[in-house]
Amino acid sequence: MQTEDLAETRAYVKSVAMKYVRNETDAEDVTQDALLLAHRYRDSFRGESRYSTWLYRVTATAALMFLRRQRRLSREVSASTTLDEEGVSLIERQPSALDLRGEVIARAELGHVQQAVAALGAKYPAVFWKRYGEGHTETEISRELGISVAAVKTRAFRGRQAALRVAAR
């Protein structure tokens, strides 16, 4: 492919991407993804339509996938913002430094939470503590543990429910 042809193709793909994402930086990302997809699947172009039509479809698909990924990531909220009924973070509830009785109670509660989450099964504590103890996002935990985001969500939710049951006592 000639350099001019590649520049024209890139400009065309970027213009299509801009129609979907409406942001210059995001359009560049989508353009890169679309060009890689077009190269990877170039053998699937059967010639039944114009090349530009096929490329438009590849770009539109890349843009829609980009938007879907962005929407999913924007819904992920850091677990450190998970609050109990009193508006305090579940893990960060701490007594003052001078309150020895409160310190003992807090440690006991934390121990009860650990037991309740561990009672759910061996696969729950790692997800629970990464999510609510360390504040990682579901996607980060998924990558780190090599499990699906859906599995992370389920395990974190069940662990949180167990912790809330302990806190409600």
C-alpha positions as CSV (number, residue, x, y, z in Angstrom):
1,M,0.0,0.0,0.0
2,Q,1.3,3.4,-0.9
3,T,2.1,6.0,1.8
4,E,-0.6,8.3,0.4
5,D,-3.2,5.5,0.4
6,L,-2.3,4.6,4.0
7,A,-2.7,8.3,5.0
8,E,-6.0,8.5,3.2
9,T,-7.2,5.3,4.8
10,R,-6.2,6.4,8.3
11,A,-8.0,9.8,7.8
12,Y,-11.1,7.9,6.6
13,V,-11.1,5.6,9.6
14,K,-10.5,8.5,12.0
15,S,-13.4,10.4,10.6
16,V,-15.7,7.4,11.1
17,A,-14.3,6.9,14.6
18,M,-15.0,10.6,15.4
19,K,-18.7,10.1,14.5
20,Y,-18.9,7.6,17.3
21,V,-16.6,8.8,20.1
22,R,-16.6,12.6,19.5
23,N,-13.2,13.0,21.1
24,E,-9.9,13.4,19.3
25,T,-7.8,11.3,21.6
26,D,-10.4,8.5,21.8
27,A,-10.8,8.6,18.0
28,E,-7.0,8.0,17.7
29,D,-7.3,5.0,19.9
30,V,-10.3,3.6,17.9
31,T,-8.5,4.4,14.7
32,Q,-5.5,2.3,15.8
33,D,-7.7,-0.6,16.9
34,A,-9.7,-0.5,13.7
35,L,-6.6,-0.5,11.5
36,L,-5.2,-3.4,13.5
37,L,-8.5,-5.3,13.2
38,A,-8.7,-4.5,9.4
39,H,-5.2,-5.9,9.0
40,R,-5.9,-9.0,11.1
41,Y,-9.1,-9.8,9.3
42,R,-8.2,-8.6,5.8
43,D,-8.9,-12.1,4.5
44,S,-12.5,-11.8,5.5
45,F,-13.1,-9.1,3.0
46,R,-14.8,-10.9,0.2
47,G,-15.1,-8.1,-2.3
48,E,-18.9,-8.2,-2.4
49,S,-19.0,-4.6,-1.3
50,R,-16.6,-1.7,-1.7
51,Y,-13.5,-1.8,0.6
52,S,-14.5,1.5,2.2
53,T,-17.9,0.0,3.2
54,W,-16.2,-3.0,4.8
55,L,-13.7,-0.7,6.5
56,Y,-16.5,1.5,7.8
57,R,-18.1,-1.6,9.4
58,V,-14.8,-2.6,11.0
59,T,-14.3,0.9,12.4
60,A,-17.9,1.2,13.6
61,T,-17.5,-2.1,15.5
62,A,-14.2,-1.0,17.0
63,A,-15.8,2.3,18.1
64,L,-18.8,0.6,19.7
65,M,-16.5,-1.9,21.5
66,F,-14.4,1.1,22.8
67,L,-17.6,2.9,24.0
68,R,-18.8,-0.3,25.7
69,R,-15.5,-0.7,27.5
70,Q,-15.5,2.9,28.6
71,R,-19.0,2.6,29.9
72,R,-18.1,-0.5,31.9
73,L,-15.0,1.1,33.4
74,S,-16.9,4.3,34.3
75,R,-19.4,2.2,36.3
76,E,-16.6,0.7,38.4
77,V,-16.3,2.6,41.6
78,S,-13.4,2.2,43.9
79,A,-14.4,0.0,46.8
80,S,-12.9,2.4,49.3
81,T,-16.0,4.5,48.8
82,T,-18.3,1.7,50.0
83,L,-19.9,3.0,53.1
84,D,-21.9,1.4,55.9
85,E,-25.2,2.8,57.3
86,E,-23.3,5.5,59.3
87,G,-21.5,6.8,56.2
88,V,-18.1,5.3,57.2
89,S,-16.0,3.1,55.0
90,L,-16.5,-0.6,56.0
91,I,-12.8,-1.3,56.4
92,E,-11.6,2.1,57.6
93,R,-13.8,2.2,60.7
94,Q,-11.3,2.9,63.4
95,P,-11.6,4.2,67.0
96,S,-9.5,7.1,68.2
97,A,-5.9,6.4,69.3
98,L,-6.9,7.0,72.9
99,D,-9.8,4.6,72.9
100,L,-8.3,1.3,73.9
101,R,-11.8,-0.3,74.4
102,G,-12.8,0.8,70.9
103,E,-9.5,-0.6,69.5
104,V,-10.2,-4.0,71.0
105,I,-13.8,-4.0,69.7
106,A,-12.6,-3.0,66.2
107,R,-10.0,-5.8,66.1
108,A,-12.6,-8.3,67.3
109,E,-15.1,-7.1,64.6
110,L,-12.3,-7.4,62.0
111,G,-11.6,-10.9,63.2
112,H,-15.4,-11.7,62.9
113,V,-15.4,-10.3,59.4
114,Q,-12.4,-12.4,58.4
115,Q,-14.1,-15.5,59.8
116,A,-17.4,-14.7,58.0
117,V,-15.7,-14.2,54.7
118,A,-13.5,-17.3,55.1
119,A,-16.6,-19.4,55.9
120,L,-17.9,-18.6,52.4
121,G,-15.1,-20.6,50.9
122,A,-11.4,-20.4,49.9
123,K,-12.1,-18.3,46.8
124,Y,-13.8,-15.4,48.6
125,P,-11.2,-13.9,51.0
126,A,-8.7,-12.9,48.3
127,V,-11.3,-11.0,46.3
128,F,-13.0,-9.5,49.4
129,W,-9.7,-8.0,50.8
130,K,-8.4,-6.8,47.5
131,R,-11.8,-5.1,46.8
132,Y,-12.7,-3.7,50.2
133,G,-9.3,-3.8,52.1
134,E,-7.0,-2.5,49.3
135,G,-9.6,-0.7,47.2
136,H,-8.8,-2.3,43.8
137,T,-11.3,-2.2,41.0
138,E,-13.0,-5.3,39.7
139,T,-11.0,-5.2,36.5
140,E,-7.7,-5.0,38.4
141,I,-8.7,-7.9,40.6
142,S,-9.9,-9.9,37.6
143,R,-6.5,-9.5,35.8
144,E,-4.5,-10.2,39.0
145,L,-6.4,-13.4,40.0
146,G,-7.0,-14.6,36.4
147,I,-10.8,-14.8,36.9
148,S,-13.7,-13.1,35.1
149,V,-15.0,-9.7,36.2
150,A,-18.4,-11.4,36.8
151,A,-16.8,-13.8,39.3
152,V,-15.1,-10.9,41.0
153,K,-18.4,-9.0,41.3
154,T,-20.1,-12.1,42.7
155,R,-17.4,-13.0,45.2
156,A,-17.0,-9.3,46.4
157,F,-20.8,-9.0,46.8
158,R,-21.1,-12.2,48.8
159,G,-18.1,-11.3,51.0
160,R,-19.6,-7.8,51.6
161,Q,-22.9,-9.3,52.6
162,A,-21.2,-11.6,55.1
163,A,-19.3,-8.6,56.5
164,L,-22.4,-6.5,56.8
165,R,-24.2,-9.4,58.6
166,V,-21.3,-9.4,61.2
167,A,-21.4,-5.6,61.5
168,A,-25.2,-5.7,62.1
169,R,-24.8,-7.9,65.2
